[in-house]
Amino acid sequence: MSPDQQRPDQSKADRSKADHRTRLTVFVALAANLVIALAKAVGGVVAGSPALLSEAAHSVADSLNEVFLLAALRRSRRPPDTRHPFGYGKERFFWALLAAVGIFVMGGCFSFFQGVEALRDGAQEKLSGYVAGLVVLGVALLAEGASLYRAVHQARGEDRGLRDPALRTVIAEDGTAVLGVCLAIAGMALHMVTGQVVWEASASLAIGALLVFVAYRLGADARDQLIGEAADPELSDRIREQLAAEPEIVSVEALFTMRLGLETTMVAARIDLVPGLDSEEVEEVLVRIKGALAETFTEAGQIFLDVTDRSAQEARESPAATGERGGA
């Protein structure tokens, strides 16, 4: 097998391994959130704690989102077909958008509801279950912290890092969960010390605001990618430089890129070739340039080159076409 054949195969194998690690990270987060959600829900009902119930809703939302992310990892690797000739890479962005909606609705809105209800009902007399609730939150903090550490460690160890929407969502969820648990602990502890439920209600409202903010950021990123986000400027500049360096290309009139998935980018360029090439020579040049681009930029899954009609362009710019006349 030639080196040119080995490189795409190696890149595909690397992507498969990265997906396997991401899938394992999501499974770890899912298992942790399911156990934590059950513990928080039971503790919240026993203690009557709005902050603990808000955190239970937060964990339930995270668990559902991890299911979405697992679906994204599986479905986004389907090969192109006649109905989707550019592949299914954007499945990751779609399921990441659903995860953001889940965080907003199930986590943020319920947390706001719990905070408002606590403020309306006033102080509660029964605080005996709060000690057990704080223990539950302490265990949850350790579990969420371990899941966050794994996700961050994986992101740092991979080239694609936070470009993976599944991995980025897990990090956002776990990071928000750690901060949310800290807010819940503070609210419950202050409620126990002062007897004022306003502290715990404020913690629930703060958790809700935090979840709404995270959901907005994740949703905005997914939206940009779904409607057609360009490749990184650095990648576009490198592609333009390589095209401009080709001896048969006079100029690169336009360059367009769009991310089709996590590691797949569409490249479309309008180029001006040197004059004097016949149709067969033009075809050979385009095939060679496309092959060189695909070899250098493995993420360029689709490459389109449009050759400008130089003779027509010169005719349009000639003095006769523009109505100019020379002097006598």
MARPA-766634 format. One record per residue (C-alpha): x, y, z; residue in one letter. Coordinates in nm, 3 decimals, padded with zeros to 5 digits. Example, Ala and Ser with C-alpha at 12.3 -4.5 7.8 and 13.67 -1.06 7.14 Angstrom:
BEGIN
+---------+---------+---------+----+
:    east :   north :      up : aa :
+---------+---------+---------+----+
:  01.230 : -00.450 :  00.780 :  A :
:  01.367 : -00.106 :  00.714 :  S :
+---------+---------+---------+----+
END
This chain:
BEGIN
+---------+---------+---------+----+
:    east :   north :      up : aa :
+---------+---------+---------+----+
:  00.000 :  00.000 :  00.000 :  M :
:  00.136 :  00.341 : -00.096 :  S :
:  00.189 :  00.621 :  00.157 :  P :
: -00.093 :  00.819 : -00.008 :  D :
: -00.332 :  00.530 :  00.058 :  Q :
: -00.207 :  00.476 :  00.412 :  Q :
: -00.264 :  00.837 :  00.519 :  R :
: -00.646 :  00.845 :  00.472 :  P :
: -00.674 :  00.500 :  00.632 :  D :
: -00.467 :  00.613 :  00.929 :  Q :
: -00.672 :  00.931 :  00.962 :  S :
: -00.992 :  00.726 :  00.958 :  K :
: -00.854 :  00.493 :  01.225 :  A :
: -00.756 :  00.791 :  01.442 :  D :
: -01.105 :  00.936 :  01.412 :  R :
: -01.257 :  00.600 :  01.506 :  S :
: -01.039 :  00.581 :  01.817 :  K :
: -01.128 :  00.938 :  01.912 :  A :
: -01.498 :  00.857 :  01.874 :  D :
: -01.454 :  00.551 :  02.094 :  H :
: -01.293 :  00.763 :  02.366 :  R :
: -01.569 :  01.024 :  02.338 :  T :
: -01.836 :  00.754 :  02.356 :  R :
: -01.675 :  00.615 :  02.672 :  L :
: -01.661 :  00.965 :  02.823 :  T :
: -02.032 :  01.015 :  02.750 :  V :
: -02.115 :  00.674 :  02.902 :  F :
: -01.924 :  00.767 :  03.219 :  V :
: -02.113 :  01.096 :  03.243 :  A :
: -02.446 :  00.920 :  03.179 :  L :
: -02.390 :  00.660 :  03.450 :  A :
: -02.284 :  00.924 :  03.700 :  A :
: -02.582 :  01.149 :  03.622 :  N :
: -02.839 :  00.868 :  03.648 :  L :
: -02.718 :  00.766 :  03.993 :  V :
: -02.682 :  01.125 :  04.108 :  I :
: -03.027 :  01.224 :  03.973 :  A :
: -03.194 :  00.946 :  04.171 :  L :
: -03.006 :  01.034 :  04.490 :  A :
: -03.082 :  01.405 :  04.453 :  K :
: -03.451 :  01.341 :  04.383 :  A :
: -03.493 :  01.118 :  04.688 :  V :
: -03.295 :  01.358 :  04.907 :  G :
: -03.487 :  01.659 :  04.774 :  G :
: -03.827 :  01.501 :  04.847 :  V :
: -03.723 :  01.386 :  05.195 :  V :
: -03.568 :  01.720 :  05.288 :  A :
: -03.815 :  01.935 :  05.096 :  G :
: -03.518 :  02.127 :  04.956 :  S :
: -03.583 :  02.340 :  04.645 :  P :
: -03.211 :  02.365 :  04.569 :  A :
: -03.169 :  01.987 :  04.586 :  L :
: -03.475 :  01.932 :  04.367 :  L :
: -03.334 :  02.184 :  04.118 :  S :
: -03.013 :  01.987 :  04.108 :  E :
: -03.212 :  01.665 :  04.056 :  A :
: -03.381 :  01.822 :  03.752 :  A :
: -03.039 :  01.935 :  03.633 :  H :
: -02.904 :  01.578 :  03.651 :  S :
: -03.211 :  01.437 :  03.475 :  V :
: -03.163 :  01.689 :  03.193 :  A :
: -02.795 :  01.597 :  03.167 :  D :
: -02.881 :  01.226 :  03.152 :  S :
: -03.125 :  01.280 :  02.866 :  L :
: -02.870 :  01.494 :  02.686 :  N :
: -02.608 :  01.219 :  02.710 :  E :
: -02.853 :  00.987 :  02.535 :  V :
: -02.880 :  01.248 :  02.259 :  F :
: -02.502 :  01.266 :  02.232 :  L :
: -02.469 :  00.888 :  02.205 :  L :
: -02.719 :  00.896 :  01.919 :  A :
: -02.513 :  01.170 :  01.754 :  A :
: -02.192 :  00.969 :  01.775 :  L :
: -02.356 :  00.668 :  01.612 :  R :
: -02.558 :  00.843 :  01.342 :  R :
: -02.295 :  01.095 :  01.231 :  S :
: -02.064 :  00.818 :  01.104 :  R :
: -02.308 :  00.687 :  00.845 :  R :
: -02.162 :  00.701 :  00.491 :  P :
: -02.303 :  00.937 :  00.228 :  P :
: -02.598 :  00.815 :  00.022 :  D :
: -02.816 :  00.945 : -00.261 :  T :
: -03.038 :  01.141 : -00.024 :  R :
: -02.748 :  01.288 :  00.175 :  H :
: -02.455 :  01.306 : -00.068 :  P :
: -02.245 :  01.512 :  00.175 :  F :
: -02.281 :  01.258 :  00.454 :  G :
: -02.431 :  01.278 :  00.801 :  Y :
: -02.160 :  01.472 :  00.981 :  G :
: -02.401 :  01.747 :  01.087 :  K :
: -02.595 :  01.495 :  01.296 :  E :
: -02.359 :  01.587 :  01.579 :  R :
: -02.461 :  01.950 :  01.560 :  F :
: -02.833 :  01.866 :  01.546 :  F :
: -02.825 :  01.645 :  01.856 :  W :
: -02.607 :  01.901 :  02.035 :  A :
: -02.884 :  02.156 :  01.966 :  L :
: -03.142 :  01.920 :  02.117 :  L :
: -02.918 :  01.878 :  02.421 :  A :
: -02.906 :  02.256 :  02.462 :  A :
: -03.286 :  02.271 :  02.447 :  V :
: -03.303 :  01.995 :  02.708 :  G :
: -03.075 :  02.187 :  02.943 :  I :
: -03.290 :  02.498 :  02.902 :  F :
: -03.632 :  02.336 :  02.947 :  V :
: -03.568 :  02.055 :  03.195 :  M :
: -03.290 :  02.219 :  03.393 :  G :
: -03.317 :  02.595 :  03.375 :  G :
: -03.695 :  02.637 :  03.375 :  C :
: -03.751 :  02.385 :  03.656 :  F :
: -03.482 :  02.549 :  03.868 :  S :
: -03.650 :  02.888 :  03.825 :  F :
: -03.983 :  02.731 :  03.920 :  F :
: -03.837 :  02.580 :  04.238 :  Q :
: -03.678 :  02.910 :  04.336 :  G :
: -03.998 :  03.110 :  04.285 :  V :
: -04.205 :  02.850 :  04.473 :  E :
: -03.963 :  02.859 :  04.768 :  A :
: -03.984 :  03.239 :  04.786 :  L :
: -04.363 :  03.229 :  04.771 :  R :
: -04.405 :  02.959 :  05.036 :  D :
: -04.157 :  03.121 :  05.278 :  G :
: -03.941 :  02.952 :  05.540 :  A :
: -03.982 :  02.583 :  05.616 :  Q :
: -03.975 :  02.445 :  05.966 :  E :
: -03.851 :  02.098 :  05.878 :  K :
: -03.477 :  02.096 :  05.815 :  L :
: -03.388 :  01.757 :  05.960 :  S :
: -03.333 :  01.599 :  05.620 :  G :
: -03.088 :  01.865 :  05.511 :  Y :
: -02.787 :  01.687 :  05.657 :  V :
: -02.856 :  01.385 :  05.437 :  A :
: -02.913 :  01.621 :  05.146 :  G :
: -02.575 :  01.783 :  05.198 :  L :
: -02.414 :  01.439 :  05.205 :  V :
: -02.583 :  01.356 :  04.874 :  V :
: -02.454 :  01.679 :  04.723 :  L :
: -02.104 :  01.607 :  04.851 :  G :
: -02.103 :  01.269 :  04.680 :  V :
: -02.247 :  01.428 :  04.367 :  A :
: -01.969 :  01.687 :  04.369 :  L :
: -01.705 :  01.414 :  04.369 :  L :
: -01.877 :  01.219 :  04.090 :  A :
: -01.934 :  01.524 :  03.871 :  E :
: -01.578 :  01.638 :  03.931 :  G :
: -01.440 :  01.299 :  03.824 :  A :
: -01.650 :  01.303 :  03.505 :  S :
: -01.541 :  01.662 :  03.430 :  L :
: -01.175 :  01.570 :  03.480 :  Y :
: -01.202 :  01.282 :  03.231 :  R :
: -01.372 :  01.500 :  02.968 :  A :
: -01.121 :  01.786 :  03.003 :  V :
: -00.828 :  01.541 :  02.997 :  H :
: -00.958 :  01.390 :  02.673 :  Q :
: -01.012 :  01.732 :  02.514 :  A :
: -00.656 :  01.836 :  02.594 :  R :
: -00.514 :  01.513 :  02.453 :  G :
: -00.683 :  01.534 :  02.113 :  E :
: -00.625 :  01.764 :  01.818 :  D :
: -00.995 :  01.819 :  01.762 :  R :
: -01.043 :  01.905 :  02.131 :  G :
: -01.345 :  02.123 :  02.193 :  L :
: -01.443 :  02.120 :  01.825 :  R :
: -01.632 :  01.797 :  01.901 :  D :
: -01.983 :  01.911 :  02.000 :  P :
: -02.041 :  01.592 :  02.200 :  A :
: -01.726 :  01.640 :  02.406 :  L :
: -01.789 :  02.013 :  02.439 :  R :
: -02.142 :  01.948 :  02.565 :  T :
: -02.021 :  01.697 :  02.825 :  V :
: -01.762 :  01.946 :  02.952 :  I :
: -02.023 :  02.222 :  02.966 :  A :
: -02.270 :  01.997 :  03.149 :  E :
: -02.018 :  01.865 :  03.400 :  D :
: -01.868 :  02.207 :  03.462 :  G :
: -02.214 :  02.353 :  03.516 :  T :
: -02.303 :  02.059 :  03.740 :  A :
: -01.999 :  02.116 :  03.963 :  V :
: -02.080 :  02.486 :  03.997 :  L :
: -02.450 :  02.409 :  04.048 :  G :
: -02.378 :  02.161 :  04.326 :  V :
: -02.159 :  02.421 :  04.499 :  C :
: -02.443 :  02.674 :  04.477 :  L :
: -02.691 :  02.420 :  04.616 :  A :
: -02.460 :  02.332 :  04.906 :  I :
: -02.413 :  02.700 :  04.989 :  A :
: -02.787 :  02.768 :  04.971 :  G :
: -02.882 :  02.470 :  05.186 :  M :
: -02.611 :  02.543 :  05.444 :  A :
: -02.714 :  02.908 :  05.477 :  L :
: -03.078 :  02.804 :  05.504 :  H :
: -02.988 :  02.570 :  05.790 :  M :
: -02.782 :  02.834 :  05.970 :  V :
: -03.015 :  03.133 :  05.928 :  T :
: -03.351 :  02.961 :  05.893 :  G :
: -03.420 :  03.186 :  05.593 :  Q :
: -03.534 :  03.001 :  05.281 :  V :
: -03.438 :  03.302 :  05.068 :  V :
: -03.080 :  03.172 :  05.058 :  W :
: -03.185 :  02.839 :  04.912 :  E :
: -03.435 :  03.000 :  04.677 :  A :
: -03.160 :  03.231 :  04.554 :  S :
: -02.939 :  02.927 :  04.494 :  A :
: -03.215 :  02.766 :  04.283 :  S :
: -03.257 :  03.086 :  04.080 :  L :
: -02.880 :  03.111 :  04.031 :  A :
: -02.867 :  02.748 :  03.912 :  I :
: -03.150 :  02.823 :  03.669 :  G :
: -02.972 :  03.131 :  03.533 :  A :
: -02.650 :  02.932 :  03.495 :  L :
: -02.827 :  02.655 :  03.301 :  L :
: -03.006 :  02.902 :  03.074 :  V :
: -02.675 :  03.073 :  02.992 :  F :
: -02.499 :  02.743 :  02.915 :  V :
: -02.795 :  02.626 :  02.705 :  A :
: -02.786 :  02.952 :  02.507 :  Y :
: -02.414 :  02.922 :  02.433 :  R :
: -02.437 :  02.557 :  02.329 :  L :
: -02.745 :  02.627 :  02.119 :  G :
: -02.582 :  02.924 :  01.946 :  A :
: -02.276 :  02.715 :  01.854 :  D :
: -02.494 :  02.433 :  01.718 :  A :
: -02.703 :  02.683 :  01.522 :  R :
: -02.395 :  02.834 :  01.353 :  D :
: -02.274 :  02.489 :  01.253 :  Q :
: -02.612 :  02.372 :  01.126 :  L :
: -02.675 :  02.669 :  00.899 :  I :
: -02.330 :  02.639 :  00.742 :  G :
: -02.025 :  02.759 :  00.933 :  E :
: -01.703 :  02.829 :  00.746 :  A :
: -01.382 :  02.648 :  00.828 :  A :
: -01.127 :  02.804 :  01.059 :  D :
: -00.963 :  03.111 :  00.899 :  P :
: -00.622 :  02.950 :  00.940 :  E :
: -00.731 :  02.646 :  00.738 :  L :
: -00.883 :  02.866 :  00.467 :  S :
: -00.563 :  03.070 :  00.443 :  D :
: -00.352 :  02.755 :  00.407 :  R :
: -00.579 :  02.622 :  00.131 :  I :
: -00.563 :  02.954 : -00.052 :  R :
: -00.184 :  02.962 : -00.023 :  E :
: -00.150 :  02.612 : -00.167 :  Q :
: -00.380 :  02.695 : -00.456 :  L :
: -00.193 :  03.018 : -00.531 :  A :
:  00.137 :  02.827 : -00.531 :  A :
:  00.026 :  02.599 : -00.815 :  E :
:  00.212 :  02.699 : -01.135 :  P :
: -00.101 :  02.670 : -01.353 :  E :
: -00.309 :  02.902 : -01.134 :  I :
: -00.280 :  03.273 : -01.206 :  V :
: -00.505 :  03.383 : -00.921 :  S :
: -00.761 :  03.253 : -00.674 :  V :
: -01.066 :  03.467 : -00.741 :  E :
: -01.278 :  03.327 : -00.455 :  A :
: -01.259 :  03.059 : -00.188 :  L :
: -01.555 :  02.921 :  00.005 :  F :
: -01.548 :  02.662 :  00.284 :  T :
: -01.820 :  02.502 :  00.493 :  M :
: -01.798 :  02.247 :  00.772 :  R :
: -01.995 :  01.935 :  00.682 :  L :
: -01.911 :  01.757 :  01.005 :  G :
: -01.656 :  01.733 :  01.280 :  L :
: -01.367 :  01.642 :  01.047 :  E :
: -01.515 :  01.707 :  00.704 :  T :
: -01.505 :  02.038 :  00.520 :  T :
: -01.633 :  02.134 :  00.178 :  M :
: -01.394 :  02.348 : -00.029 :  V :
: -01.508 :  02.544 : -00.334 :  A :
: -01.272 :  02.775 : -00.521 :  A :
: -01.298 :  02.992 : -00.831 :  R :
: -00.958 :  02.998 : -00.997 :  I :
: -00.800 :  03.164 : -01.300 :  D :
: -00.567 :  02.938 : -01.501 :  L :
: -00.282 :  03.038 : -01.726 :  V :
: -00.389 :  03.091 : -02.089 :  P :
: -00.313 :  02.841 : -02.364 :  G :
: -00.439 :  02.521 : -02.198 :  L :
: -00.673 :  02.301 : -02.399 :  D :
: -00.967 :  02.115 : -02.241 :  S :
: -00.772 :  01.794 : -02.174 :  E :
: -00.488 :  01.985 : -02.011 :  E :
: -00.734 :  02.180 : -01.794 :  V :
: -00.895 :  01.856 : -01.679 :  E :
: -00.556 :  01.702 : -01.593 :  E :
: -00.454 :  02.014 : -01.400 :  V :
: -00.778 :  02.019 : -01.198 :  L :
: -00.749 :  01.649 : -01.111 :  V :
: -00.391 :  01.696 : -00.996 :  R :
: -00.474 :  02.007 : -00.788 :  I :
: -00.769 :  01.836 : -00.623 :  K :
: -00.553 :  01.536 : -00.540 :  G :
: -00.284 :  01.759 : -00.388 :  A :
: -00.542 :  01.941 : -00.175 :  L :
: -00.699 :  01.616 : -00.057 :  A :
: -00.357 :  01.478 :  00.036 :  E :
: -00.253 :  01.787 :  00.231 :  T :
: -00.589 :  01.860 :  00.394 :  F :
: -00.749 :  01.531 :  00.497 :  T :
: -01.052 :  01.719 :  00.631 :  E :
: -01.134 :  01.844 :  00.281 :  A :
: -01.394 :  01.579 :  00.206 :  G :
: -01.551 :  01.761 : -00.089 :  Q :
: -01.346 :  01.978 : -00.327 :  I :
: -01.491 :  02.182 : -00.614 :  F :
: -01.283 :  02.395 : -00.851 :  L :
: -01.447 :  02.640 : -01.090 :  D :
: -01.229 :  02.776 : -01.370 :  V :
: -01.309 :  03.133 : -01.474 :  T :
: -01.365 :  03.205 : -01.843 :  D :
: -01.068 :  03.430 : -01.899 :  R :
: -01.154 :  03.520 : -02.258 :  S :
: -01.510 :  03.621 : -02.166 :  A :
: -01.384 :  03.823 : -01.871 :  Q :
: -01.130 :  04.008 : -02.088 :  E :
: -01.400 :  04.077 : -02.344 :  A :
: -01.622 :  04.231 : -02.081 :  R :
: -01.336 :  04.449 : -01.955 :  E :
: -01.221 :  04.560 : -02.304 :  S :
: -01.263 :  04.930 : -02.410 :  P :
: -01.523 :  04.832 : -02.670 :  A :
: -01.737 :  04.655 : -02.408 :  A :
: -01.710 :  04.944 : -02.161 :  T :
: -01.780 :  05.213 : -02.425 :  G :
: -01.436 :  05.371 : -02.403 :  E :
: -01.269 :  05.515 : -02.713 :  R :
: -00.904 :  05.585 : -02.776 :  G :
: -00.781 :  05.935 : -02.866 :  G :
: -00.691 :  06.032 : -03.218 :  A :
+---------+---------+---------+----+
END
